[in-house]
Amino acid sequence: MVRDLVIHSNTEGVEIALLEDRRLVEFYLDRNTKSGFIAGDIYLGRVRKINPGLNAAFIDIGHEKDAFIHYSDLSPNFRSLKKFTDDVQKGKPFRLLSDFEIEPEIEKNGSIDQLLVKGDMLIFQILKEAISTKGPRLSCEITIPGRYLVLTPFINNIGISRKLDIKEERKRLMALLNSIRQKNFGLVARTNASTATEEEVGSDSKLLLEKWNLLANNLKNQNKPHLLLSEIDKSIRLLRDILNDSFNRIVVDNQKMFDAIKSYLTQMAPSMVSLLQLHQSETPLFEEFSVSKQVKGAFGKTVTMKSGAYLVLEHTEALHVIDVNSGPKVNKEIDQDQNAFNVNLEAANEIARQLRLRDIGGIIVIDFIDMKSSELKGKLLEAMQLAMKNDKAKHSILPISRFGLMEITRQRVKEQVIIDTTEPNPRIAERVESSLLLVNKIEREILSIEKNGHNKYTLLVHPFVCAYLKKGFIPIHWKWFHLKRIQVKIIQDSSLNLLDYKILNPKTKEILFSK
């Protein structure tokens, strides 16, 4: 599998695309107009209000809306964190935490008003970014992630990622972490650590301890909400979390971003600096990698698959609903259950891709095409689990219910990626489906035509679409002839709406496809 990370940067922000075999699987937007409060950032916050009924508190961290923290997110080591915050604010010196005395843990099911009062200042970490009308959600369980390790203060334990299931490797990492761990700091080995040397893991540990010291220095003499330690740039953070030996290229079209990533790779993964490329072609980066085209096709309300089947995605504040439809083309040579299973199987893979692409979280309900066979339902569940195996977000998948619905819960830590894929209609004041998606749809239907002894057809389209199909030194309809030896005569028809078309058999005048 060829894996490319493509990063486009401009004055509005950064767009990041992860491609597997040139197919878009993850897409990130980092707009400069956003609030700047990122999951993982660590703040000094002030308690604004205690709500005993919710067993929660509202915290001022400088966001336009108060952040929220529930008692369950206070961390067992809350008292140690509170004591550390107070001491450092007062100027008490610490050499890491070697001289710090850990306080007793809090009760698992206590009351927040017994631990916090209005006006308290404390260290908080953003657990979830502000979503819709809600402010950020916070945690007092502070973690500082690196490439190979995660540092956890006020804990004297070590841990290994559950995804590392090789006994010998777990044993090696346990011994290594025990040898480098500092007093009153916990360490957790991430999945990437399985390929790391002792030197690389040790270097990562030192870097994380330096970040903790930076946090402590930023805390000194502060008496108002303040950013203490920021997550790194989103593109570099993505590199840190997913970079491994399976990557083939990292392509950037901005010199400043290129230099920043090169500096990070030189420090953290010198062997991968050679993967980094600066895009200097006249063809825009996202056009060269077909990212723009794939974004247009993947972020609409309706998503069409190769077979002609399609998904309809709807969302509310509480949940997302995905409806699977078979489309007009059904194989009549196999039974109805098998037909439904084939479409559902294709849909499962596309749904898993859509969840990653749009970063859809919360409750997701999928209405698959009905199947009577319990065996096929079980196979579909297995296929869905396999399709979501590479999804880094925590998720849970339930079997298909008696109503034919599959339910999925997926971790939600930031706003869902929503992109407007419509375009202005030049004839009237409204927006319509992207013309790029229309061309893709026409192409799929032309290439699916059974020739039955002849290979000449007529395509009637709006004049604007006709001009688009005929433009260029090698027009699009020549590609159709090259792929399937089908000759298509394109005729403009002003009576058609912009996105309407007809595909005719010129001999019988039969309409094969239309919209």
N, C-alpha and C positions, 0 to 999 in steps of 0.2 A: 504494500500500500504506500502510495506517495502522499506525504503530508506536507502541506505548505501553509505558512502563516503569512498573510498578506496584510500590510498595514498602510492605510491611506490617511495622511494628515493634511489638514488645511486650517484656515483661520477660524473655522467654526468648531473644530475639535478633531477627534481621531475616530476612524472606523477600522475595525479589526475583523478579518475574515479567516476562519480556519477551514481549510479545504482538505478533503481526503479523496485522492484520485480525481482532483479538479472539481469535486462535488462539495458544495457549501454545507457544512455541518454545524458550525457555530458562528455567530455574528454579534459583535459588540459595538455599541455606540458610546462614545465618551464626549459629550457636547460641552463646550466651554460655558454654555448658558446655565448648566445645572448648578445645584446648590454647592457642590463640592464635598458633601458629606458622604463618605464611601464606607461600605461595610469593611470592618477591620481597623478603621481609624480609632485612635485612643484619645479621649478628651478629659479635661478637668471640667466637671459639671456641678451645677448648684441645684439642690432639691427645691423645686418650686411649690409642689403640693403633694400631700400624702392622701391616698384614697384607701382607707381600711376596708371598705366594701369590696374593692377589686383586689385587695392585698397587693397594691402596686403604688408606684410613685411617678410623678411627672417631673422631668429634669430639664433644666435650661442648659443647653450646650452651644447656644448661639444660632440654632436653626429657627426659622420663622414660626414653627410649631414646636411645642415642648416635646421632648423625647419621652419614651415610656419604658419603665422597667417593672417587671413582676417579681415577686419574692423568689420564685423558682430560678430566676436569672441572677440572683445576688452572689452566688458562688458559696460553697461551704467555707472558704477562707475569707469571707467578707470582713471579719474583725481585723485580720492581718492587713488587708488592703486599706481599711479605714485608718488604722494606726499608722501605716506607712505614709499615707497621704498627709495626715496631720503633722507627722514628724518632719517630713521633707519640706512642707510649706513653712514650717517654723525655722528651717535652716539647719536641722540636725544632720550631720554628715553620715553617709553610709558608704562602705566599700562593698559594692554589690549588695548581697543580703547576708553575708557571712556573720555580721554582728547583730543581725535582726532576730528578735525572739518571736517565733510564730505563736499567734493567739489560738485559743480553742475554736473549733468549727461551730458554726451556727446550727440550730435545729433544722431538720429537713422540712418540717411543716409549721414553721413559726409565723409570726405576724410582722409585717414590714414596719409598722409604726413603733415597734419595740427596738428597731435598729436605726431608723432614719428619722430625722426631724427636719422641718422646713428650714432652709438656709444652709444645711450641711454641704460641704464641698467634698467631692470624691472622684476617684478615677473611674471612668466608664469606657467601655468599648462598644462601637456600633455593631450590633448583631444583624440588624436588617436596615437597609436604607429606607428613607421616606418613600412611602408608596401611596399614590392617590392623595387622599385628604389626611392621611396619617403621618405623624412625625416619625423619626427614626426609633427603632427598638434597641434597647441597650442591654448590656450584660456586664457584671462585675467579675466574671471569670476571664481574666486577661490572658490572651495568648499572642505570642509574637512569632509569626511563621517565617521560616527561611526556605531554602531550596530543598534541604534534606531533613531538617528538624523543625519542631515547634517548641518554643520556650514557654514554660508555664511557671510564673513566680509563686512563692509561698507554698510550694509543693515539693516533697522530697521523693517523688516516684519517677520511674521511667516507663515508657510504653512503646509499643510497636504497632504500626498500622495493621489493621485486620486483613488488608489486601495482601500483605506479605505472609504467605502461608507455607513457605519452605522452612522446615524446622532448623536446618543448619544455619540458614541466613538469619533467622530470628535470634538464634543463640549467639551468633557473631555480633549482631547489633546490640543485644542486651549487654554483652561484655564491654563493648566499645562505649556505650552510653554511660555505664557505671564508672568507667575510667575517666571520663571528661566532665561529668556532671558537677556543677558547683553547689555548695550548700544552700538549701532553701529554694532551689530552682528544679523544676521537673523538666524532662525532655521526652518528646515523642518523635520516633523515627517515622518519616513520611515514606510513601511507596518508592519515591525516587532514590531513597537511601540504599536500596538493594543493590544498586550498581556503583555506589560511591566507595571510594577508598577511605582509610582511616584519616588521612590528611585532609581530604575534602570535608568529611563530617566534622572533624575538629575545627577546621577553618569556619564552617558554618556556625558552629556553636559560639566561637569567639565573636563573630559578627552580630549574633543575636544578643549576646551580653552587652556589646557596645551600644546596641539600640536601647536596651533597658537603661543603661547609664544616661543616654541622651534623654530618655523620657524623664528620669529623675531630675536631671539638670533643668529641663523645661518646666518642671513642677515648682521649683524653688521660687518663693516670694510671689506666687500667683494668687490673686484673690477674686478672680472672675473667670467665667467659662473660657476655656482656652484649648487649642489643639496641642496635644503633647507629643504624639507620634503618628505620622501619617503613613498609610499604605503607599507603596511605591506606585509610579505611573501605571495605568491599567494595562498598557501593552507589555510592560516589563513584568508586571504581576502575573499576567497570563503566561508569559515565558517561564517564570519561576514555577508555576503550578503544573504546566503540561510538558515542558521541554524534556525530551529524552532522545535516545539514539534513533528513534523511528522518524525524526524530522529530516526532511530533505532540503528545505529552503525557508528562509525568513526574508521576505522582500519588503522593502520600505521605500516610499517615494519622497521622503523629506529628510534633508541632510541633518537637521538638528536631532530628529528622532533616531536616525541611523547612528549618529555619534553616541547618543544616550544608551542605545541597545548594545552597541559595540563595547562601550565601557563596562556595562553590566556583564556581558558574556566574557570579556577579558578577565574580570575578577572572579566570576562564579563558574564558568564553563569554557575555559580557553580552547578546548578542542572543537568547540562549535562556532567559533568566530568565523570560520570559513563558510558556514551556511548562510551568513548574512550578506544580502545583496542590496545595493542602492539602485532603484529603478530609474533609468534615465532616458527611456524610449519616449518618442513623441506620442505614442498610444497611451492613454491614461491607464494607470495600473489596474483599476478595477475592470476596465474594459478588456485588457489583455488576458486577465484570468477569468473573464465571464462572470465576475461577482455581481455587477449591477444587474445583469440579465437574470441571474438566479435569485437575487433579492426581490425583484419585481414579481417573479413567479412563485415565491415562497411565502410572502407576507400578506397576501390578499385574504379576503374572507373565504374564498374558495380556492382550494389547491388541487390541481389536476395531476394525476399520476400517469405513468407511461401507458398503462392498459386502457386509459380513457375513464377509469373510475376516478372519483374525486371525493375530497373531504370538505365539509363545511364547518368552520370554526366560529363559535360564538362565545362571548365571555361576559360575566357580570362581576360585581365586586366580590362575590363569595366563591364562584366556581367557573370553570370553563367546560363547554360542551362541544364535543366533536362528533359529527354525524358522518358515517361512511356510506357512500352511494356507489352502485355498480356502474352507472353510466349506460350509454346506449348499446355498447358492444358486449354481448354475452355469448360464451361458447355453448352452443346448443348440443354438442356431442357428449357432454358430461352432465351428470345429475345436478340438481339444484343445490344440494348441500356442498358438493365439491366446488361448484362455481362460486358460492358464497365464501367458502374457505379460501380459495385462491385470491379473491379480492381482499378479504380481511387480512390475509397474510401480507399482501403488498401494502395495505393501509397501516398495519402495525409498524412496519419499518419506517414509513413516511411520518407517522405520528411521533415515533421516538425522535426522529430528526427535527420535527417541528417544535417539540418541547425544548430541545437544546437550542435551536435557532432563535426562538422567540423568548427563551428563558421563562416559559410558562410555569407558574408555581401554584401551590394551593391544591384544591380539589379539582380533578379532571374526570369527567364522565364521558365515556366513549360508547356511542350507539353503533356497534358493528352490525353487519347484515346478519339476519337471523339464521341460525344453524340448528338442526334438530339433534345432530350427533354429539353425544357427550365426549366421544374420543376426539373429534375435531375441535371442540371447545377447549379441551385440555391442551391440544397441540398449539392452539392460538395463544393461550396463556404462556406456554413455554417460549413461543416465538416473540411475544411482547417482552418477556423478561430478558431474552437474548439480545433483542434490539436495543434495550436500555442499559445493557451491561456496561457500556463505555460512558454513561452519563454520570458525571462527578457529583451532581446534586443528589442528596439523599432522597430516596423515593420508595414507595411501597405499592405493589400491584395486587389487586384482589381478583379472584376468578370471576368469570362471567356469571352474573346473577340470573335468576329465573325470568327476569324481564329482558334479558339479552344485553345487559349493560355491564361494561367493565369500568371499575373505579380505580383511579390512581391518585396518590398524594405525592407531591413533589416539593422539595424544599424551596421556599421563596425568600430570597434575601434582598432583592432589589426590584425596581420597577420593570415590568415586562417590556420587551422591545416591541414597539409598535411603529410601523412604517406605512405611510400613505402610498399605495401603489396605483392610485387612480391618476387620470390626466384631465386637463380642461377639454371640454368638447368645443371645437372651433365653430360649431353651428349655433349652439344655444348655451345659455349660462348655466351649465351643470358640469359635474365631473363624471367621467366614465372609466370603465376598465382600461388598463394600459394597452395601447396598441401593440406593444411588444408581446404581451400575452396572447393577443389575438393571432398574431403571426405564428406563434408556437402552436396554437390550437389548430389553425388551418394546416400547418405542416404535418401534424400528427394524423389528421384525417386523410390528407392526400396520400401519405405513406402507408396508410392502412387499407387503401382501396384495393380490392381484388380486380385484377385487370380483365379476366374473362375474355381473352382473345384480342383486346384492343388496349391501347395505352395513351389515348389522347382525350383530354378533358378540358372543360372550360371553367374558369373561376371568375365569378362576378363579384366585384367589391366596390366600395365607395372610392371616388377619385383620389382622395388623400392616401388611402391604403394602396391603391394601384400604383401611385407614384413611388411609394416606399418600396414595394415589392420589385419594381423595375429599376431602382436606382443602382448605381455602382457599375464597375467594369464587368463584374460577374454577378448578375442579378440572382436573387434568392431562388427563383423558379428553375434556374439552371442546376442548382444543387439538387433539387428534387429529381430531375432527369438523371443526374449522375448516380444518385442513390438507388433509384428503383426503375429507371428507364420509363418514367411517366412524363409525357409532354403536357404541359399545362398552359393554355392560352388565357392570359389575364385581360379581362375587359372591365372598364370602369362603368359603373351604373349609378347615376346621380340620384336615382329614386331610393337607393338603399341608405339606411342610417350608417353612421360612421363605423360602427362595429358589426354591421350585418354583412353576410356574404352568402353565396350559393355556389356549390360545386355541381356541375352538370355533366352528364354523359352526352356528348354532342350528337351522337347517332340517334339515341332514343329520346333525347331531351328530358330524360329522367333526372330529378334532383336527388343527388346522392347524399349530400350534407347541406345543411343550411342553418342560419341563425337569424 
